[in-house]
Amino acid sequence: MPRALSAGEVLRVWEAGADQHPLDRALTLLSAAEPRAARAELAALSVAERDARLLRMRAAMLGPTLSAFAACPRCGERLEFTLRTDELTAGSRAADGPWETAAGGVSLRFRLPDSRDLAAAARSGSVDAARRVLGARCVLAAWNDAGPVDAGALSEDALTALAAAMGEVAPEAEVSLSLGCPACGGAWESLLDVADFFWTELSARARRVMQDVHVLARAYHWSEAEILALSPGRRRAYLEMAEG
């Protein structure tokens, strides 16, 4: 079960992930919360399960409510809204595939994509190439009436059917938000990147921790280690006195 990070751990994770690719950052976050799990084990989690664990980690650290905003694509109006981590993870479950689907006379047995698959797809250079990389990696077997079919040479119909089947098996893997603008009445769909959203929040938390260290070090001449060793409550109390 993911756990909350201490102030010192927040700084270490933020420093480690600052220059990493977003896919690696997600694993760095999860590794900190689940130190007994090997990074390779976490990388092998389906993206849906990875994001569900990140949301539970986020709830443990920052609470169950996410405050977010979006700009209306029609008029630019800023829309603020809240989400709850328990609602976003309500349908999540551990992957127990493989699963099967069929399209255009081809049957497919597949698994859900994991972080390693997304990393390979990200290196492919185009959206079409990325779809084919995911198909080649996630399709465990493909066949038609004539026999086996090369998973790396699937038709567009087969790739579309594969994407749809993955969405049905794990709808929580892609968090799509239906938003409406109160100013102009426009409506649109927006995707929530769980790992990126959490990383932005953790970065803000890291900067606040460093600001606390800065204020207390100047006021009391304590070291960073001494300040971070304080409980959050005692640190807040000293901050109030130092800034009073």
Backbone as numpy.savetxt, mean C-alpha at the origin, in Angstrom:
# Nx Ny Nz CAx CAy CAz Cx Cy Cz
0.62 -10.24 13.34 -0.23 -9.05 13.34 0.66 -7.80 13.34
0.51 -6.88 12.40 1.33 -5.68 12.38 1.18 -4.89 13.67
2.28 -4.25 14.11 2.27 -3.48 15.34 2.61 -2.03 15.04
2.37 -1.16 16.02 2.73 0.24 15.89 4.24 0.40 16.05
4.79 1.44 15.45 6.21 1.72 15.54 6.47 2.79 16.59
7.60 2.67 17.29 8.01 3.71 18.22 8.53 4.91 17.43
8.76 6.02 18.13 9.27 7.22 17.46 10.62 6.95 16.80
11.49 6.21 17.49 12.79 5.88 16.91 12.66 5.01 15.68
11.74 4.05 15.72 11.53 3.18 14.56 10.97 3.96 13.39
10.08 4.93 13.67 9.54 5.77 12.59 10.67 6.46 11.86
11.63 7.02 12.60 12.75 7.70 11.97 13.61 6.74 11.16
13.85 5.55 11.70 14.69 4.58 10.98 14.01 4.10 9.70
12.71 3.85 9.75 11.99 3.42 8.56 11.96 4.54 7.53
11.69 5.76 7.98 11.65 6.91 7.07 13.01 7.10 6.39
14.08 6.99 7.15 15.42 7.16 6.57 15.73 6.04 5.58
15.36 4.81 5.93 15.65 3.67 5.05 14.85 3.75 3.76
13.60 4.22 3.85 12.74 4.20 2.67 12.76 5.46 1.83
13.44 6.51 2.30 13.39 7.80 1.62 13.77 7.72 0.15
14.78 6.93 -0.18 15.27 6.86 -1.56 14.87 5.57 -2.26
13.95 4.81 -1.67 13.56 3.54 -2.26 12.42 3.72 -3.26
12.30 2.73 -4.14 11.14 2.65 -5.03 9.90 2.43 -4.17
8.74 2.97 -4.55 7.52 2.78 -3.75 7.22 1.33 -3.39
7.52 0.39 -4.28 7.27 -1.02 -3.96 8.17 -1.49 -2.83
9.42 -1.03 -2.83 10.34 -1.40 -1.75 9.96 -0.71 -0.45
9.47 0.53 -0.55 9.03 1.24 0.66 7.92 0.49 1.37
6.98 -0.04 0.60 5.88 -0.78 1.20 6.40 -1.96 2.01
7.40 -2.65 1.48 7.97 -3.79 2.19 8.79 -3.34 3.38
9.46 -2.18 3.27 10.22 -1.65 4.40 9.28 -1.31 5.55
8.14 -0.72 5.24 7.14 -0.43 6.25 6.68 -1.72 6.94
6.31 -2.69 6.14 5.77 -3.93 6.68 6.83 -4.71 7.46
8.07 -4.69 6.99 9.15 -5.38 7.69 9.35 -4.82 9.09
9.19 -3.50 9.24 9.36 -2.88 10.55 8.27 -3.31 11.51
7.06 -3.48 11.00 5.94 -3.87 11.85 5.91 -5.38 12.11
6.52 -6.15 11.21 6.55 -7.61 11.36 7.99 -8.09 11.28
8.80 -7.76 12.30 10.25 -8.05 12.24 10.59 -9.54 12.17
9.69 -10.41 12.57 9.98 -11.84 12.54 9.80 -12.43 11.14
9.14 -11.70 10.28 8.90 -12.19 8.91 10.06 -11.79 8.01
10.56 -12.73 7.23 11.62 -12.43 6.27 11.07 -11.53 5.18
11.92 -10.64 4.67 11.46 -9.73 3.62 10.95 -10.50 2.41
11.60 -11.61 2.08 11.16 -12.42 0.95 9.75 -12.97 1.19
9.46 -13.30 2.43 8.12 -13.80 2.78 7.08 -12.70 2.58
7.41 -11.48 2.97 6.48 -10.36 2.80 6.32 -10.01 1.32
7.41 -10.12 0.56 7.33 -9.82 -0.88 6.44 -10.82 -1.60
6.31 -12.02 -1.04 5.49 -13.06 -1.68 4.01 -12.94 -1.33
3.66 -12.02 -0.43 2.24 -11.80 -0.14 1.55 -11.21 -1.36
0.30 -11.56 -1.57 -0.44 -10.91 -2.63 -0.52 -9.42 -2.30
-0.66 -8.58 -3.32 -0.76 -7.14 -3.10 -1.96 -6.82 -2.21
-3.05 -7.55 -2.39 -4.24 -7.33 -1.55 -3.93 -7.59 -0.09
-3.23 -8.68 0.20 -2.89 -9.00 1.58 -1.86 -8.02 2.13
-0.89 -7.64 1.29 0.10 -6.64 1.73 -0.58 -5.36 2.16
-1.49 -4.85 1.34 -2.16 -3.59 1.65 -3.07 -3.73 2.87
-3.70 -4.89 3.05 -4.54 -5.09 4.23 -3.68 -5.03 5.49
-2.49 -5.60 5.44 -1.60 -5.55 6.60 -1.09 -4.13 6.84
-0.80 -3.41 5.77 -0.38 -2.02 5.92 -1.48 -1.18 6.56
-2.73 -1.42 6.17 -3.83 -0.68 6.76 -4.00 -1.01 8.24
-3.80 -2.28 8.61 -3.88 -2.63 10.03 -2.73 -2.01 10.81
-1.56 -1.96 10.19 -0.40 -1.30 10.81 -0.67 0.19 10.98
-1.26 0.80 9.96 -1.58 2.22 10.01 -2.59 2.50 11.11
-3.59 1.64 11.27 -4.58 1.82 12.32 -3.93 1.73 13.70
-2.98 0.81 13.86 -2.30 0.66 15.15 -1.47 1.90 15.49
-0.90 2.54 14.46 -0.04 3.70 14.68 -0.80 5.01 14.77
-1.74 5.21 13.86 -2.35 6.53 13.68 -3.86 6.54 13.88
-4.44 5.38 14.17 -5.88 5.33 14.36 -6.60 4.80 13.13
-7.89 4.51 13.26 -8.64 3.86 12.18 -9.18 4.80 11.11
-9.07 6.11 11.31 -9.66 7.07 10.37 -8.59 7.72 9.50
-8.78 7.67 8.19 -7.87 8.32 7.24 -8.52 9.61 6.75
-7.80 10.71 6.85 -8.26 11.99 6.31 -7.59 12.21 4.97
-8.38 12.39 3.93 -7.82 12.51 2.58 -8.49 13.66 1.85
-7.92 14.01 0.71 -8.52 15.05 -0.12 -8.27 14.72 -1.58
-9.07 15.30 -2.44 -8.92 15.14 -3.89 -9.39 16.42 -4.55
-8.83 16.71 -5.72 -9.24 17.88 -6.48 -10.20 17.44 -7.58
-11.30 18.14 -7.71 -12.28 17.83 -8.75 -11.63 18.02 -10.12
-11.66 17.00 -10.98 -11.04 17.13 -12.30 -11.78 18.11 -13.22
-13.02 18.48 -12.86 -13.79 19.39 -13.71 -13.55 20.85 -13.33
-13.63 21.17 -12.03 -13.53 22.58 -11.62 -12.38 22.87 -10.68
-11.69 21.84 -10.22 -10.55 22.04 -9.34 -10.90 22.21 -7.88
-12.17 22.13 -7.52 -12.59 22.26 -6.12 -11.91 21.19 -5.27
-11.41 21.58 -4.10 -10.76 20.64 -3.19 -11.83 19.94 -2.35
-11.84 18.63 -2.40 -12.81 17.83 -1.68 -12.09 17.06 -0.57
-12.53 17.27 0.66 -11.97 16.57 1.80 -12.94 15.48 2.24
-12.40 14.32 2.61 -13.25 13.22 3.03 -12.47 12.30 3.95
-13.16 11.42 4.63 -12.52 10.48 5.55 -12.87 9.05 5.15
-11.97 8.14 5.48 -12.16 6.71 5.26 -11.77 5.99 6.54
-12.26 4.78 6.68 -11.90 3.98 7.85 -11.18 2.72 7.39
-10.11 2.40 8.12 -9.30 1.24 7.74 -10.09 -0.05 7.86
-11.01 -0.13 8.84 -11.77 -1.38 8.98 -12.72 -1.59 7.81
-13.21 -0.49 7.23 -14.08 -0.62 6.06 -13.27 -1.02 4.82
-12.05 -0.49 4.72 -11.21 -0.81 3.56 -10.71 -2.25 3.60
-10.59 -2.82 4.79 -10.10 -4.19 4.92 -11.21 -5.19 5.19
-12.47 -4.74 5.15 -13.59 -5.62 5.51 -13.66 -6.87 4.65
-13.31 -6.76 3.37 -13.43 -7.91 2.48 -12.14 -8.65 2.26
-11.06 -8.22 2.94 -9.76 -8.85 2.68 -9.68 -10.22 3.33
-8.94 -11.08 2.71 -8.72 -12.42 3.25 -7.44 -12.97 2.65
-6.88 -13.95 3.31 -5.66 -14.55 2.80 -5.95 -15.28 1.49
-5.02 -15.17 0.54 -5.19 -15.83 -0.75 -5.13 -17.34 -0.56
-6.10 -18.05 -1.13 -6.11 -19.50 -1.02 -6.31 -20.14 -2.39
-5.79 -19.45 -3.42 -5.90 -19.96 -4.78 -5.08 -21.22 -4.96
-4.83 -21.63 -6.20 -5.09 -20.86 -7.42 -6.56 -20.87 -7.84
-6.86 -19.98 -8.80 -8.22 -19.85 -9.33 -8.20 -20.08 -10.84
-9.37 -20.23 -11.42 -9.45 -20.48 -12.86 -10.46 -19.54 -13.51
-10.23 -19.22 -14.77 -11.15 -18.45 -15.58 -10.94 -18.86 -17.03
-11.78 -18.37 -17.92 -11.67 -18.73 -19.33 -12.15 -17.58 -20.19
-11.55 -17.45 -21.39 -11.95 -16.42 -22.36 -11.39 -16.79 -23.72
-12.20 -16.58 -24.76 -11.73 -16.81 -26.12 -11.25 -18.22 -26.37
-11.86 -19.18 -25.69 -11.47 -20.57 -25.90 -10.24 -20.99 -25.13
-9.70 -20.12 -24.28 -8.50 -20.45 -23.48 -8.87 -20.48 -22.01
-8.47 -21.54 -21.32 -8.68 -21.65 -19.88 -7.39 -21.27 -19.16
-7.54 -20.58 -18.03 -6.38 -20.09 -17.29 -6.47 -20.51 -15.83
-5.37 -20.96 -15.28 -5.25 -21.17 -13.83 -4.24 -20.13 -13.35
-4.61 -19.34 -12.36 -3.76 -18.21 -11.99 -3.69 -18.01 -10.47
-2.72 -17.22 -10.06 -2.59 -16.74 -8.68 -2.65 -15.22 -8.70
-2.76 -14.61 -7.54 -2.79 -13.15 -7.45 -1.38 -12.58 -7.52
-1.21 -11.38 -8.09 0.13 -10.78 -8.16 0.64 -10.36 -6.79
1.97 -10.45 -6.63 2.61 -10.00 -5.39 3.57 -8.86 -5.71
4.32 -8.42 -4.72 5.23 -7.27 -4.92 6.30 -7.57 -5.95
6.76 -8.81 -6.03 7.78 -9.18 -7.02 7.22 -9.06 -8.43
5.97 -9.43 -8.60 5.33 -9.32 -9.91 5.17 -7.86 -10.32
4.75 -7.02 -9.38 4.59 -5.60 -9.69 5.93 -4.96 -10.04
7.00 -5.38 -9.35 8.33 -4.84 -9.65 8.75 -5.22 -11.07
8.48 -6.45 -11.46 8.82 -6.89 -12.82 7.99 -6.14 -13.85
6.71 -5.92 -13.55 5.84 -5.21 -14.48 6.26 -3.75 -14.61
6.72 -3.15 -13.50 7.14 -1.75 -13.51 8.35 -1.53 -14.40
9.15 -2.58 -14.61 10.35 -2.46 -15.45 10.05 -2.72 -16.92
8.80 -3.00 -17.26 8.49 -3.44 -18.62 8.39 -2.31 -19.63
8.16 -1.08 -19.18 8.22 0.06 -20.09 6.91 0.59 -20.64
5.83 -0.18 -20.59 4.54 0.31 -21.09 3.43 -0.45 -20.39
2.22 0.12 -20.45 1.08 -0.52 -19.81 0.78 -1.87 -20.44
0.83 -1.93 -21.77 0.56 -3.20 -22.46 1.59 -4.25 -22.09
2.86 -3.84 -22.06 3.92 -4.79 -21.70 3.77 -5.24 -20.26
3.37 -4.32 -19.38 3.19 -4.67 -17.97 2.08 -5.71 -17.81
0.98 -5.56 -18.56 -0.10 -6.54 -18.50 0.39 -7.92 -18.91
1.23 -7.94 -19.94 1.73 -9.22 -20.42 2.72 -9.85 -19.43
3.51 -9.00 -18.78 4.44 -9.52 -17.76 3.65 -10.14 -16.61
2.62 -9.44 -16.15 1.80 -9.99 -15.07 1.11 -11.28 -15.49
0.64 -11.31 -16.74 0.01 -12.53 -17.23 0.97 -13.69 -17.25
2.18 -13.45 -17.77 3.18 -14.52 -17.87 3.60 -15.02 -16.49
3.64 -14.11 -15.51 4.10 -14.50 -14.18 3.00 -15.12 -13.32
1.76 -14.63 -13.48 0.69 -15.05 -12.58 -0.15 -16.20 -13.12
-0.07 -16.44 -14.42 -0.80 -17.58 -14.99 0.04 -18.84 -14.77
-0.49 -19.75 -14.00 0.23 -20.99 -13.69 0.08 -22.02 -14.79
-1.03 -21.95 -15.51 -1.24 -22.87 -16.63 -2.29 -22.27 -17.55
-2.12 -22.49 -18.85 -3.09 -22.03 -19.86 -3.25 -23.14 -20.89
-4.48 -23.37 -21.30 -4.70 -24.45 -22.26 -6.00 -24.20 -23.04
-6.07 -24.83 -24.19 -7.31 -24.84 -24.99 -7.55 -26.27 -25.45
-8.46 -26.47 -26.36 -8.80 -27.82 -26.80 -7.62 -28.53 -27.45
-6.67 -27.76 -27.98 -5.53 -28.36 -28.66 -4.38 -28.69 -27.72
-4.45 -28.19 -26.47 -3.38 -28.47 -25.53 -2.88 -27.22 -24.83
-1.66 -27.25 -24.26 -1.12 -26.12 -23.51 -0.94 -24.87 -24.39
-1.09 -23.71 -23.77 -0.91 -22.42 -24.42 0.18 -21.65 -23.67
1.03 -20.95 -24.40 2.10 -20.16 -23.79 1.49 -18.98 -23.02
1.74 -18.94 -21.70 1.18 -17.87 -20.88 1.75 -16.50 -21.24
2.89 -16.48 -21.89 3.48 -15.21 -22.30 2.95 -14.68 -23.61
2.06 -15.42 -24.25 1.51 -15.00 -25.55 -0.01 -15.05 -25.55
-0.61 -14.65 -24.45 -2.05 -14.67 -24.34 -2.68 -13.56 -25.18
-3.88 -13.81 -25.66 -4.60 -12.80 -26.44 -5.07 -11.67 -25.54
-5.48 -10.56 -26.14 -6.01 -9.43 -25.37 -7.26 -9.85 -24.60
-8.10 -10.68 -25.23 -9.31 -11.16 -24.55 -8.95 -11.95 -23.30
-7.93 -12.79 -23.41 -7.52 -13.61 -22.27 -6.94 -12.74 -21.16
-6.14 -11.73 -21.52 -5.56 -10.83 -20.52 -6.65 -10.01 -19.82
-7.64 -9.57 -20.60 -8.75 -8.82 -20.01 -9.55 -9.70 -19.05
-9.79 -10.94 -19.46 -10.51 -11.87 -18.59 -9.72 -12.16 -17.32
-8.40 -12.27 -17.46 -7.54 -12.52 -16.30 -7.64 -11.36 -15.32
-7.54 -10.12 -15.82 -7.62 -8.94 -14.94 -8.97 -8.89 -14.24
-10.05 -9.20 -14.96 -11.38 -9.18 -14.37 -11.51 -10.25 -13.29
-10.98 -11.42 -13.56 -11.06 -12.52 -12.59 -10.27 -12.18 -11.33
-9.10 -11.56 -11.50 -8.31 -11.15 -10.34 -9.07 -10.13 -9.51
-9.76 -9.21 -10.18 -10.55 -8.21 -9.48 -11.70 -8.81 -8.70
-12.28 -9.87 -9.23 -13.38 -10.54 -8.53 -12.88 -11.31 -7.32
-11.72 -11.94 -7.46 -11.15 -12.72 -6.37 -10.69 -11.82 -5.23
-10.09 -10.69 -5.56 -9.55 -9.79 -4.53 -9.90 -8.34 -4.88
-11.16 -7.95 -4.72 -11.56 -6.58 -5.08 -10.86 -5.53 -4.24
-10.40 -5.91 -3.02 -9.73 -4.94 -2.16 -8.32 -4.61 -2.62
-7.80 -5.34 -3.63 -6.45 -5.06 -4.13 -6.38 -3.72 -4.83
-7.51 -3.22 -5.32 -7.55 -1.91 -5.98 -8.68 -1.11 -5.35
-8.30 -0.18 -4.46 -9.30 0.60 -3.73 -9.75 1.76 -4.60
-10.96 1.64 -5.15 -11.52 2.67 -6.01 -12.57 3.45 -5.23
-12.42 4.77 -5.21 -13.32 5.64 -4.47 -14.25 6.37 -5.42
-15.53 6.36 -5.15 -16.51 7.11 -5.93 -16.70 8.47 -5.27
-16.30 9.52 -5.97 -16.31 10.87 -5.39 -17.25 11.78 -6.17
-17.81 12.76 -5.48 -18.69 13.74 -6.11 -18.33 15.14 -5.64
-18.37 16.10 -6.52 -18.01 17.48 -6.21 -19.25 18.27 -5.80
-19.27 18.87 -4.60 -20.43 19.66 -4.18 -20.53 21.00 -4.91
-19.43 21.43 -5.54 -19.44 22.74 -6.20 -20.04 22.67 -7.60
-19.63 21.67 -8.38 -20.09 21.61 -9.77 -20.93 20.37 -10.08
-21.03 19.46 -9.12 -21.83 18.26 -9.33 -21.12 17.17 -10.10
-19.84 17.36 -10.40 -19.09 16.35 -11.13 -18.88 15.09 -10.31
-18.76 13.95 -10.96 -18.52 12.67 -10.29 -17.38 11.95 -10.99
-16.56 11.27 -10.22 -15.42 10.56 -10.80 -14.95 9.46 -9.86
-14.13 8.57 -10.39 -13.53 7.49 -9.63 -12.06 7.83 -9.38
-11.60 7.57 -8.17 -10.21 7.83 -7.82 -9.64 6.61 -7.12
-8.43 6.22 -7.47 -7.79 5.06 -6.86 -6.97 5.50 -5.64
-7.07 4.75 -4.57 -6.28 5.00 -3.37 -5.10 4.04 -3.36
-3.89 4.60 -3.43 -2.67 3.81 -3.31 -2.35 3.72 -1.82
-2.68 2.59 -1.22 -2.57 2.43 0.23 -1.14 2.65 0.71
-0.18 2.02 0.04 1.22 2.12 0.47 1.72 3.56 0.36
1.40 4.24 -0.74 1.85 5.61 -0.92 1.19 6.55 0.09
-0.11 6.36 0.35 -0.82 7.19 1.32 -0.19 7.04 2.70
0.06 5.79 3.10 0.64 5.54 4.42 2.05 6.11 4.51
2.82 5.98 3.42 4.18 6.52 3.44 4.17 8.03 3.61
3.25 8.71 2.96 3.14 10.16 3.11 2.84 10.53 4.57
1.95 9.77 5.19 1.62 10.03 6.60 2.82 9.75 7.50
3.52 8.64 7.25 4.68 8.30 8.07 5.78 9.35 7.91
5.97 9.87 6.71 6.97 10.91 6.49 6.63 12.16 7.30
5.35 12.52 7.33 4.94 13.67 8.13 5.18 13.40 9.62
4.91 12.17 10.07 5.15 11.81 11.47 6.65 11.90 11.77
7.50 11.44 10.85 8.94 11.49 11.06 9.42 12.93 11.21
8.89 13.82 10.38 9.29 15.23 10.47 8.85 15.85 11.80
7.66 15.45 12.29 7.22 15.95 13.58 8.11 15.44 14.71
8.51 14.17 14.63 9.41 13.61 15.65 10.74 14.37 15.64
11.28 14.64 14.45 12.55 15.37 14.38 12.40 16.79 14.92
11.24 17.42 14.69 11.00 18.74 15.25 10.97 18.68 16.78
10.32 17.63 17.31 10.30 17.45 18.76 11.72 17.31 19.30
12.52 16.49 18.64 13.91 16.29 19.06 14.67 17.62 19.03
14.46 18.38 17.98 15.14 19.67 17.84 14.80 20.60 19.00
13.51 20.70 19.32 13.07 21.61 20.39 13.62 21.16 21.74
13.50 19.88 22.04 13.93 19.38 23.35 15.45 19.37 23.49
16.16 19.10 22.41 17.62 19.12 22.48 18.12 20.53 22.77
17.49 21.53 22.15 17.89 22.91 22.40 17.53 23.34 23.82
16.40 22.88 24.31 15.94 23.31 25.63 16.66 22.61 26.77
16.90 21.30 26.61 17.44 20.52 27.72 18.81 19.90 27.44
19.29 20.06 26.22 20.61 19.52 25.84 20.67 18.00 25.97
19.52 17.35 25.72 19.49 15.89 25.70 19.91 15.39 24.32
20.38 14.16 24.28 20.71 13.55 22.98 19.44 13.05 22.30
19.55 12.76 21.00 18.40 12.22 20.28 17.93 10.92 20.91
18.88 10.05 21.29 18.51 8.77 21.88 17.76 8.96 23.19
18.18 9.92 24.01 17.50 10.17 25.28 16.08 10.69 25.05
15.92 11.55 24.07 14.60 12.11 23.78 13.67 11.05 23.23
14.18 10.23 22.31 13.33 9.19 21.72 12.97 8.10 22.72
13.77 7.97 23.78 13.49 6.96 24.81 12.34 7.38 25.71
11.98 8.66 25.69 10.85 9.13 26.50 9.55 8.57 25.96
8.58 8.34 26.83 7.27 7.93 26.37 6.62 9.10 25.65
5.67 8.84 24.75 5.01 9.95 24.04 4.40 10.97 24.99
3.81 10.50 26.09 3.19 11.42 27.04 4.21 12.33 27.71
5.33 11.76 28.14 6.36 12.58 28.79 7.00 13.53 27.79
7.15 13.07 26.55 7.75 13.95 25.54 6.84 15.15 25.29
5.53 14.92 25.21 4.60 16.02 25.02 4.64 17.00 26.19
4.74 16.45 27.40 4.77 17.32 28.59 6.01 18.21 28.58
7.16 17.63 28.24 8.39 18.43 28.18 8.30 19.46 27.06
7.69 19.10 25.95 7.53 20.04 24.84 6.68 21.23 25.27
5.61 20.96 26.00 4.75 22.05 26.47 5.51 23.00 27.37
6.36 22.44 28.25 7.15 23.29 29.14 8.22 24.06 28.37
8.85 23.37 27.39 9.90 24.02 26.64 9.37 25.15 25.76
8.15 24.99 25.28 7.56 25.99 24.38 6.68 26.98 25.13
6.50 26.77 26.45 5.62 27.63 27.22 6.23 28.99 27.54
